[in-house]
Amino acid sequence: PSEFNYKRYLKIKNIYLQAYVDDYAWEKISEKHGNKIMIFASGLRQNLLKLLDKSNLEKNENAVISAILLGVSDKLDPELSQQYASAGVSHILCVSGMHVGVIYMIVNYLLFFLSKGRIQKSIKTIVLLLIIWLYACVTGLSPSVMRASTMFTFMAFGHLFERKPNTYNSILTSLFFLCCLNPLIIYEVGVQLSYSAVFGIVWLQKPIKTIYKTKTKVGKHIWEIMAVSFVAQLLTFPFSMYYFHQFPTYFLLANIAIISLTPFVVGTGILYLVLSFWTWTHEYLSLLLNYMIKSMNYVVSFVEKLPFSTLGNLYINSTQLLLLYACILCFAFAILYKRKFYFFISLFSISAILFINLHHKNKNLHSHEMIIYSINKGYVMDCICGHTAYTMGDSTSLLDNKKHEYHTENYRIKKGIKNQQQITDDFKNKRLYKSKNYIQFCNTSLLVVDNRIYFENNTPEKLKIDYLLIDNNPNVKINNLLKMIDANTIIFTTNNSYFKTNVWKKECDSLKIAYHDLREGHKKIML
């Protein structure tokens, strides 16, 4: 529960079926060449990546520039990616409007001579748009790039016809254009973050800038970056809390340095790729680029290591998400337009958020439940008592922390788990008793049947339990088990074969015994 819904993610991508076959079980009978533009863009990206691989860039620096310039995040080390997220600058590692803007400015400057007459301006606009959309294709047409490219397209046409386009109209028109191409794109996290950030920047950056005025150019530059970072974070942090359950505390400090460096990194990276045929640039530009990116990584690492750099384990539900946005928008309206009505709505929204949060925490504090997670080839079970979780499962799943935390972490955050204790041996306290494969938690009993358990047919009395969990593909029959065990419900883990599980299900149906297959989802037992 509460884990990443991969099925929904594939549905948004228009993928509804998956199949796995062995190498020898299929044969290629024909092929389609696909979109020629995308094939060309993909080939160009691969060639550009090869040029970066041949440079003097170190591993992490190569990964960062590949993500910044070409939208390739496969090279990024998970630890480095987490550092950028904790520092509040992970947006730099995604090709966004800033990157497209740098490309636009560079190409626009290089075509300065095409500024006389309608024909020259038309040629300049066509070249600009071709390069921008080719870059968008090369970087994989991510939502933020498509949004920025669409907006710059409107801007370019506005300059051509000597009209100043309305920024809000450009934002909404670009969103409408993307939704026409794929209506489900509105559900993508990248689209939600990108549009909320750009809307906040367009709407609130100027009012924030006017609050404080500096006399020096450096001070003005720093204040502008702080204003942009603040409003972008203000309009995106509800989504960050909802999807990622964290908030970077020192995002302003990190963004001042990183946003100042990024245009130079992008410009130098483009210059290196364009002039890569020249040996001199291959040597010195790559060294300069490596030094700049290393500086960025140092700043990110420094900020990430500061105490309380990230507020983690934050949880809000969808209702609180909507109320939080209502609070932010109405408070901004109240300040900008001096309306008490919006202030009261904002006050009501924040009160509702606090009430829901208090109710949620009180419910978690008094909750007692057993939950068995649906994990591939294994099982993990949490016995939850208030803010404490006792974790048990098969040895393979418990040893693979990355695997089982993927399925369990979000639900533990939702339940407000502060203390987690992994139980592998026999254990006993006031609420939990575990002896080998027998578990009792708050008067609810569960027995695990696997290959390590052997039963005798001459058992004098049936063992009465609430749940019987069958794991590790044991060679047993339900009918024989029920001669020795009186179970209310039988649970089958994903560690059993499909064939045996189906046989057991048929036996349960004939015996009218309730059962649950973890392949179909988790099993929650409220106590």
C-alpha positions as CSV (number, residue, x, y, z in Angstrom):
1,P,0.0,0.0,0.0
2,S,1.1,3.6,-0.7
3,E,4.0,2.4,-2.8
4,F,4.8,3.6,-6.3
5,N,2.0,2.4,-8.6
6,Y,3.9,1.0,-11.5
7,K,0.7,-0.2,-13.2
8,R,-0.7,3.3,-13.2
9,Y,2.6,4.7,-14.5
10,L,2.6,2.3,-17.4
11,K,-1.1,3.2,-18.1
12,I,-0.1,6.9,-18.4
13,K,2.5,5.8,-20.9
14,N,-0.2,3.9,-22.9
15,I,1.2,0.5,-21.9
16,Y,-1.4,-2.0,-20.8
17,L,0.2,-5.4,-21.2
18,Q,3.5,-7.0,-20.3
19,A,4.9,-10.4,-21.4
20,Y,8.1,-12.2,-20.6
21,V,9.5,-14.8,-23.0
22,D,12.8,-16.7,-23.3
23,D,15.3,-15.8,-26.0
24,Y,14.5,-19.0,-27.9
25,A,10.7,-18.6,-27.7
26,W,10.3,-15.7,-30.2
27,E,11.3,-14.9,-33.7
28,K,11.6,-11.5,-35.5
29,I,9.3,-11.6,-38.6
30,S,9.3,-7.9,-39.5
31,E,10.1,-4.4,-38.2
32,K,9.0,-0.8,-38.5
33,H,11.5,1.9,-38.8
34,G,9.5,4.3,-36.6
35,N,9.7,8.1,-36.6
36,K,12.7,9.2,-38.7
37,I,13.1,12.4,-36.7
38,M,13.2,10.6,-33.4
39,I,15.6,8.0,-34.9
40,F,17.9,10.7,-36.1
41,A,17.7,12.5,-32.7
42,S,18.4,9.3,-30.8
43,G,21.4,8.6,-33.0
44,L,22.7,12.1,-32.5
45,R,22.3,11.8,-28.7
46,Q,24.3,8.6,-28.8
47,N,27.1,10.3,-30.8
48,L,27.1,13.2,-28.4
49,L,27.4,10.9,-25.4
50,K,30.4,9.1,-27.1
51,L,32.0,12.5,-27.4
52,L,31.5,13.2,-23.7
53,D,32.9,9.7,-22.9
54,K,36.1,10.5,-24.8
55,S,36.6,13.7,-22.9
56,N,38.7,14.3,-19.8
57,L,35.6,14.3,-17.6
58,E,35.7,12.1,-14.5
59,K,32.8,9.6,-13.9
60,N,30.5,11.8,-11.7
61,E,31.2,14.9,-13.8
62,N,30.5,13.0,-17.0
63,A,27.2,11.8,-15.5
64,V,26.1,15.3,-14.4
65,I,26.8,16.9,-17.8
66,S,25.1,14.1,-19.6
67,A,22.0,14.7,-17.4
68,I,22.1,18.5,-17.7
69,L,22.8,18.7,-21.5
70,L,21.2,15.6,-22.9
71,G,18.7,14.4,-20.3
72,V,20.5,11.1,-19.8
73,S,20.2,10.2,-16.1
74,D,21.3,6.5,-16.4
75,K,24.9,7.4,-15.6
76,L,24.1,9.1,-12.4
77,D,25.2,7.4,-9.2
78,P,22.2,7.0,-6.8
79,E,24.2,8.6,-4.0
80,L,25.0,11.7,-6.1
81,S,21.4,11.9,-7.3
82,Q,20.2,11.8,-3.7
83,Q,22.6,14.5,-2.7
84,Y,21.2,16.9,-5.4
85,A,17.7,16.0,-4.2
86,S,18.5,16.7,-0.5
87,A,20.1,20.0,-1.4
88,G,17.0,21.1,-3.3
89,V,18.7,21.4,-6.7
90,S,17.7,18.1,-8.4
91,H,15.9,20.2,-11.1
92,I,19.3,21.0,-12.5
93,L,19.8,17.4,-13.4
94,C,16.7,17.5,-15.6
95,V,16.6,19.3,-18.9
96,S,14.2,22.2,-18.3
97,G,13.2,25.7,-19.4
98,M,16.5,27.1,-18.3
99,H,18.5,24.8,-20.5
100,V,16.2,25.5,-23.5
101,G,16.5,29.2,-22.7
102,V,20.3,29.1,-22.8
103,I,20.1,27.3,-26.2
104,Y,17.6,29.9,-27.4
105,M,19.9,32.8,-26.3
106,I,23.0,31.3,-27.8
107,V,21.4,30.6,-31.2
108,N,19.6,33.9,-31.2
109,Y,22.9,35.7,-30.6
110,L,24.7,33.7,-33.4
111,L,22.0,34.7,-35.8
112,F,22.2,38.4,-35.1
113,F,22.8,39.2,-38.7
114,L,19.3,37.9,-39.6
115,S,17.4,40.9,-38.2
116,K,16.6,43.0,-41.2
117,G,13.3,42.7,-43.0
118,R,10.5,40.1,-42.7
119,I,12.2,37.5,-44.8
120,Q,15.4,37.4,-42.7
121,K,13.4,37.4,-39.5
122,S,11.3,34.5,-40.8
123,I,14.5,32.5,-41.6
124,K,15.9,33.3,-38.2
125,T,12.7,32.1,-36.5
126,I,12.6,28.9,-38.5
127,V,16.2,28.1,-37.7
128,L,15.6,28.9,-34.0
129,L,12.6,26.7,-33.8
130,L,14.2,23.8,-35.7
131,I,17.2,23.8,-33.3
132,I,15.1,24.1,-30.2
133,W,12.8,21.2,-31.2
134,L,15.7,19.1,-32.4
135,Y,17.3,19.7,-29.0
136,A,13.9,18.7,-27.4
137,C,13.9,15.5,-29.4
138,V,17.6,14.8,-28.6
139,T,16.8,15.1,-24.8
140,G,13.9,12.7,-25.0
141,L,10.9,15.1,-25.1
142,S,10.6,15.3,-21.4
143,P,7.5,17.3,-20.1
144,S,9.6,20.2,-18.9
145,V,11.4,20.5,-22.3
146,M,8.2,20.2,-24.3
147,R,6.6,22.9,-22.1
148,A,9.6,25.2,-22.5
149,S,10.0,24.5,-26.3
150,T,6.3,25.3,-26.8
151,M,6.5,28.5,-24.9
152,F,9.7,29.6,-26.8
153,T,7.9,28.8,-30.0
154,F,5.1,31.3,-29.1
155,M,7.8,33.8,-28.1
156,A,9.6,33.4,-31.4
157,F,6.4,33.9,-33.4
158,G,5.6,36.9,-31.2
159,H,8.9,38.5,-32.1
160,L,8.4,37.7,-35.7
161,F,5.0,39.4,-35.9
162,E,6.2,42.2,-33.5
163,R,3.7,41.2,-30.8
164,K,4.4,40.6,-27.1
165,P,2.7,37.3,-26.2
166,N,0.9,37.0,-22.9
167,T,3.0,34.7,-20.7
168,Y,0.0,33.1,-19.0
169,N,-1.6,32.4,-22.3
170,S,1.7,30.8,-23.5
171,I,1.7,28.6,-20.4
172,L,-1.9,27.5,-20.7
173,T,-1.7,27.1,-24.5
174,S,1.5,24.9,-24.2
175,L,-0.3,22.7,-21.6
176,F,-3.4,22.5,-23.8
177,F,-1.1,21.5,-26.7
178,L,0.6,18.8,-24.7
179,C,-2.7,17.5,-23.4
180,C,-4.1,17.3,-27.0
181,L,-1.1,15.1,-27.9
182,N,-1.5,12.9,-24.8
183,P,-4.3,13.7,-22.3
184,L,-2.8,11.5,-19.6
185,I,0.4,13.6,-19.5
186,I,-1.4,15.8,-16.9
187,Y,-0.9,13.0,-14.4
188,E,2.9,12.9,-14.8
189,V,4.8,14.2,-11.8
190,G,7.3,16.0,-14.1
191,V,4.4,18.0,-15.8
192,Q,2.9,18.9,-12.5
193,L,6.2,20.1,-11.0
194,S,7.2,21.9,-14.2
195,Y,4.0,23.9,-14.7
196,S,3.6,24.8,-11.0
197,A,7.2,26.1,-10.9
198,V,7.0,28.2,-14.0
199,F,3.5,29.6,-13.0
200,G,5.0,30.6,-9.6
201,I,8.0,32.3,-11.2
202,V,5.8,34.2,-13.7
203,W,3.3,35.2,-11.1
204,L,5.3,36.0,-8.0
205,Q,8.9,36.6,-8.9
206,K,8.4,40.4,-9.6
207,P,6.4,41.1,-6.4
208,I,9.1,39.3,-4.4
209,K,11.9,41.2,-6.1
210,T,10.4,44.5,-5.2
211,I,10.4,43.7,-1.5
212,Y,14.2,44.4,-1.3
213,K,16.4,46.5,-3.7
214,T,20.2,46.3,-3.8
215,K,22.6,48.8,-5.2
216,T,25.3,46.3,-6.4
217,K,25.1,44.1,-9.4
218,V,26.2,41.0,-7.4
219,G,23.6,41.7,-4.8
220,K,20.9,42.1,-7.4
221,H,21.9,38.8,-9.1
222,I,21.8,36.9,-5.8
223,W,18.5,38.4,-4.8
224,E,17.0,37.5,-8.2
225,I,18.1,33.9,-7.8
226,M,16.7,33.8,-4.3
227,A,13.4,35.2,-5.5
228,V,13.2,32.7,-8.4
229,S,14.2,29.8,-6.1
230,F,11.8,30.8,-3.4
231,V,8.7,31.1,-5.6
232,A,9.5,27.9,-7.5
233,Q,10.0,26.0,-4.3
234,L,6.8,27.6,-2.8
235,L,4.7,26.3,-5.7
236,T,6.3,22.9,-5.9
237,F,6.9,21.8,-2.3
238,P,3.4,20.5,-1.8
239,F,3.9,18.1,-4.7
240,S,7.4,17.2,-3.3
241,M,5.8,16.4,0.1
242,Y,3.0,14.4,-1.5
243,Y,5.2,12.3,-3.9
244,F,8.6,12.3,-2.3
245,H,7.9,13.0,1.4
246,Q,10.8,15.4,1.9
247,F,11.7,19.1,1.9
248,P,15.2,20.5,1.4
249,T,15.8,23.0,4.1
250,Y,18.8,24.9,2.5
251,F,17.4,25.1,-1.0
252,L,18.1,28.9,-1.2
253,L,21.7,28.5,-0.3
254,A,22.3,25.7,-2.8
255,N,20.4,27.4,-5.6
256,I,22.4,30.6,-5.4
257,A,25.6,28.8,-6.3
258,I,24.2,26.1,-8.6
259,I,21.9,28.4,-10.7
260,S,24.8,30.8,-11.1
261,L,27.1,28.1,-12.4
262,T,24.6,26.2,-14.6
263,P,24.5,28.6,-17.6
264,F,28.3,28.6,-17.8
265,V,28.3,24.7,-17.6
266,V,25.6,24.5,-20.3
267,G,27.4,27.0,-22.5
268,T,30.8,25.4,-22.1
269,G,29.2,21.9,-22.7
270,I,27.6,23.0,-25.9
271,L,30.8,24.7,-27.0
272,Y,32.8,21.5,-26.3
273,L,30.4,19.4,-28.3
274,V,30.3,21.8,-31.2
275,L,34.1,22.2,-31.4
276,S,35.0,18.6,-30.4
277,F,36.7,18.1,-33.8
278,W,39.4,20.5,-32.7
279,T,42.0,18.8,-30.5
280,W,42.7,21.9,-28.4
281,T,39.1,22.1,-27.3
282,H,39.0,18.4,-26.5
283,E,41.8,19.0,-24.0
284,Y,41.2,22.4,-22.4
285,L,37.4,22.8,-22.6
286,S,36.9,19.4,-21.0
287,L,39.2,20.3,-18.2
288,L,37.3,23.6,-17.6
289,L,34.0,21.8,-17.8
290,N,35.2,19.1,-15.3
291,Y,36.4,21.8,-12.9
292,M,33.0,23.7,-13.0
293,I,31.0,20.5,-12.5
294,K,33.3,19.4,-9.7
295,S,32.6,22.7,-8.0
296,M,28.9,22.2,-8.4
297,N,29.2,18.7,-6.9
298,Y,31.2,20.1,-4.0
299,V,28.6,22.7,-3.2
300,V,25.8,20.1,-3.3
301,S,27.8,17.7,-1.1
302,F,28.6,20.5,1.4
303,V,24.9,21.6,1.6
304,E,23.6,18.1,1.9
305,K,26.0,17.4,4.8
306,L,24.7,20.4,6.8
307,P,22.6,19.4,9.9
308,F,18.9,19.1,9.2
309,S,19.6,19.6,5.4
310,T,16.4,17.6,4.6
311,L,13.2,17.2,6.5
312,G,12.2,13.7,5.7
313,N,9.2,11.3,6.3
314,L,6.7,14.0,5.6
315,Y,3.2,12.8,4.7
316,I,0.2,14.6,3.3
317,N,-2.8,13.0,1.6
318,S,-4.5,14.3,-1.6
319,T,-7.0,16.4,0.4
320,Q,-4.2,18.1,2.3
321,L,-2.4,18.6,-1.0
322,L,-5.4,20.5,-2.5
323,L,-5.9,22.5,0.8
324,L,-2.2,23.4,0.9
325,Y,-2.3,24.8,-2.6
326,A,-5.5,26.7,-1.7
327,C,-3.7,28.1,1.3
328,I,-0.7,29.3,-0.7
329,L,-2.7,30.7,-3.6
330,C,-5.2,32.5,-1.5
331,F,-2.6,33.9,0.8
332,A,-0.7,35.3,-2.2
333,F,-3.9,36.8,-3.5
334,A,-4.6,38.4,-0.1
335,I,-1.1,40.0,0.0
336,L,-1.0,41.1,-3.6
337,Y,-4.5,42.4,-4.0
338,K,-5.3,43.3,-0.4
339,R,-8.4,41.1,-0.1
340,K,-9.5,39.9,3.4
341,F,-11.7,37.2,1.8
342,Y,-8.7,35.3,0.4
343,F,-6.9,35.7,3.7
344,F,-9.8,34.0,5.5
345,I,-9.9,31.2,3.0
346,S,-6.1,30.7,3.5
347,L,-6.6,30.6,7.2
348,F,-9.5,28.1,6.9
349,S,-7.3,25.9,4.6
350,I,-4.4,25.8,7.0
351,S,-6.7,25.1,9.9
352,A,-8.3,22.2,7.9
353,I,-4.8,20.8,7.1
354,L,-3.8,20.9,10.8
355,F,-7.1,19.2,11.8
356,I,-6.6,16.4,9.3
357,N,-3.0,16.0,10.4
358,L,-4.0,15.8,14.1
359,H,-6.7,13.3,13.3
360,H,-4.3,11.2,11.2
361,K,-1.6,11.2,14.0
362,N,-4.1,10.3,16.7
363,K,-5.4,7.4,14.5
364,N,-1.9,6.1,13.9
365,L,-1.0,6.4,17.6
366,H,-3.8,4.0,18.6
367,S,-3.6,1.7,15.6
368,H,-2.7,-2.0,15.8
369,E,-2.4,-3.9,12.6
370,M,-0.5,-6.7,10.8
371,I,0.3,-6.0,7.2
372,I,1.9,-8.5,4.8
373,Y,3.4,-6.7,1.8
374,S,3.3,-8.1,-1.8
375,I,7.0,-8.6,-2.7
376,N,8.3,-10.5,-5.6
377,K,9.6,-13.9,-4.6
378,G,9.2,-13.5,-0.8
379,Y,7.2,-11.6,1.8
380,V,7.8,-9.0,4.5
381,M,5.3,-8.4,7.4
382,D,5.0,-5.5,9.7
383,C,3.3,-5.8,13.1
384,I,2.4,-2.2,13.8
385,C,1.7,-0.9,17.3
386,G,1.4,2.9,17.3
387,H,4.7,4.4,16.0
388,T,6.5,1.0,16.4
389,A,6.8,-1.6,13.7
390,Y,8.1,-5.2,14.2
391,T,9.3,-6.5,10.9
392,M,9.5,-10.2,10.0
393,G,9.7,-12.1,6.7
394,D,11.7,-14.6,4.7
395,S,15.5,-14.3,5.1
396,T,16.1,-13.3,1.4
397,S,13.7,-10.4,1.5
398,L,14.9,-9.1,4.8
399,L,18.6,-9.1,3.7
400,D,17.7,-7.1,0.6
401,N,16.9,-3.8,2.2
402,K,16.6,-1.9,-1.1
403,K,14.1,-4.4,-2.4
404,H,11.7,-4.5,0.6
405,E,12.0,-0.8,1.4
406,Y,10.7,0.0,-2.1
407,H,7.4,-1.8,-1.1
408,T,7.3,-0.8,2.6
409,E,8.8,2.7,3.1
410,N,5.9,4.9,1.9
411,Y,3.4,3.0,4.0
412,R,5.6,3.3,7.1
413,I,5.9,7.0,6.5
414,K,2.1,7.2,6.2
415,K,1.7,5.3,9.5
416,G,4.3,7.6,11.2
417,I,6.6,4.8,12.1
418,K,9.5,6.1,14.2
419,N,10.8,2.9,15.7
420,Q,11.4,-0.2,13.5
421,Q,12.7,-3.5,14.9
422,Q,13.6,-6.4,12.7
423,I,12.8,-9.8,14.2
424,T,14.6,-12.8,12.9
425,D,14.9,-15.0,16.0
426,D,12.5,-16.0,18.8
427,F,11.0,-12.9,20.5
428,K,8.6,-12.0,23.2
429,N,7.2,-8.8,24.7
430,K,3.7,-7.6,25.9
431,R,2.2,-7.5,22.4
432,L,4.3,-9.8,20.2
433,Y,5.3,-13.4,20.6
434,K,7.4,-15.3,18.0
435,S,8.6,-18.8,18.3
436,K,10.2,-20.2,15.1
437,N,7.3,-20.1,12.5
438,Y,4.5,-19.2,14.9
439,I,3.7,-15.5,15.4
440,Q,1.1,-14.0,17.8
441,F,0.4,-10.3,17.8
442,C,-2.4,-8.7,19.9
443,N,-4.3,-12.0,20.2
444,T,-4.1,-12.6,16.4
445,S,-2.1,-15.7,15.5
446,L,-0.2,-16.6,12.3
447,L,1.7,-19.7,11.3
448,V,4.2,-19.8,8.4
449,V,4.4,-23.1,6.6
450,D,7.5,-23.6,4.4
451,N,10.0,-26.4,3.6
452,R,11.4,-26.3,7.2
453,I,8.2,-27.6,8.8
454,Y,7.2,-31.2,8.9
455,F,3.8,-32.4,10.1
456,E,2.7,-35.7,11.7
457,N,-0.7,-37.3,10.9
458,N,-1.2,-38.4,14.5
459,T,-1.5,-35.0,16.0
460,P,-4.0,-35.4,18.9
461,E,-5.6,-31.9,18.6
462,K,-5.8,-29.2,15.9
463,L,-3.7,-26.1,16.2
464,K,-6.1,-23.2,16.2
465,I,-4.8,-20.1,14.3
466,D,-6.2,-17.1,12.6
467,Y,-4.0,-17.0,9.5
468,L,-1.9,-19.7,7.8
469,L,0.8,-18.3,5.5
470,I,2.3,-20.7,2.9
471,D,5.7,-19.7,1.6
472,N,8.7,-21.2,-0.3
473,N,6.7,-23.7,-2.3
474,P,6.3,-26.5,0.3
475,N,5.1,-29.9,-0.9
476,V,1.8,-29.9,1.1
477,K,-1.9,-30.3,0.4
478,I,-4.5,-28.0,1.9
479,N,-6.7,-30.9,2.9
480,N,-3.8,-32.5,4.9
481,L,-2.9,-29.2,6.6
482,L,-6.5,-28.6,7.7
483,K,-6.5,-32.0,9.5
484,M,-3.9,-30.6,11.8
485,I,-4.5,-26.9,11.7
486,D,-7.7,-25.0,12.2
487,A,-7.1,-21.8,10.2
488,N,-9.6,-19.1,9.3
489,T,-7.7,-17.7,6.3
490,I,-4.9,-19.0,4.2
491,I,-2.3,-16.6,2.6
492,F,-0.1,-17.6,-0.4
493,T,3.1,-15.6,-0.9
494,T,4.7,-14.8,-4.3
495,N,7.5,-17.3,-3.4
496,N,5.2,-20.2,-4.4
497,S,4.9,-21.4,-8.0
498,Y,1.9,-20.4,-10.1
499,F,1.0,-24.0,-10.6
500,K,0.9,-24.9,-6.9
501,T,-0.8,-21.7,-5.9
502,N,-3.6,-22.4,-8.4
503,V,-4.0,-26.0,-7.1
504,W,-4.2,-24.7,-3.5
505,K,-6.8,-22.1,-4.5
506,K,-9.0,-24.8,-6.0
507,E,-8.6,-26.9,-2.9
508,C,-9.6,-23.9,-0.8
509,D,-12.7,-23.3,-3.0
510,S,-13.8,-26.8,-2.6
511,L,-13.3,-26.8,1.2
512,K,-14.9,-23.3,1.4
513,I,-11.8,-21.8,3.1
514,A,-11.0,-18.1,2.8
515,Y,-7.7,-17.3,1.1
516,H,-5.6,-14.5,-0.2
517,D,-2.9,-14.5,-2.9
518,L,-0.2,-11.8,-2.3
519,R,0.3,-11.7,-6.1
520,E,-3.0,-9.8,-6.2
521,G,-1.9,-7.3,-3.5
522,H,-1.0,-6.9,0.1
523,K,-2.9,-8.3,3.1
524,K,-3.9,-5.9,5.9
525,I,-5.2,-7.3,9.2
526,M,-6.7,-4.7,11.5
527,L,-6.7,-5.6,15.1
